[in-house]
Amino acid sequence: MVVETAGPEDLVKRVGALLVCGLLAAAPIARGSDPPATGRDGQRDFDFHIGNWKTHLKRLQKPLTGSKTWVEYEGTTVVRKVWDGAANLVELDVSGPAGRIEGLSLRLYNPETRQWSLNFANRRGGTMFPPTVGEFRNGRGEFTSKEELDGRPILVRFVISDIQPDSCHFEQAFSADGGKTWEVNWIATDTRTP
């Protein structure tokens, strides 16, 4: 989740994000797709992220324009379990030279499709963006969506990886060519705090 059109908070479209985390896998983009072949119950996949985190975030200022200018932020992420783990609520609050990003992500598990939807809002806009949908496989979460950036259709991919007891990594990328090439525009690392 995280398309920028006007300001830093517009870039924060979901995260996995949040995080931020969080978007991605071109096949399961359609809502209500068939359950994954693994058939496993992924309801507890986000349990690792419950708690308080220090967040380091960097984002590409103008995705898909050829820009190479990145801005960095520091702050916190707080993740709370909802519905006994079948959902969770993520609060992101980071700031840096380019401003402040306050984001909220509601992650919901669908037991029929065995996939998660990551639903993001930023304080500036006050409404939820379209969800990114996906699942975890082999310790890596990948979520995708079809969206628009400056009036043109794009694919969004959000990946959660390098999951350790006290840290995890989030990365978002956009594709304007149907997934042939991807440009990373959002990188975040969470480190657990007491």
Buried (B, 14 or more C-beta within 10 A) or exposed (E): BBBBEEEBBBBBBBBBBBBBBBBBBEEBBEEEEEBBEEEEEBBEBBEBBEBEBBBBBBBBBBBBEEEEEBBEBEBBBBBEBEEEBBBBEBBBBBBBEBEBBBBBBBBBBBEEBBBBBBBBBBBBBEEBBBBBBBBBBEEEBBBBBEBEBEEEEBBBBBBBEEBEEEEBBBBBBBBBEEBEEBBBBBBBBBEBEE
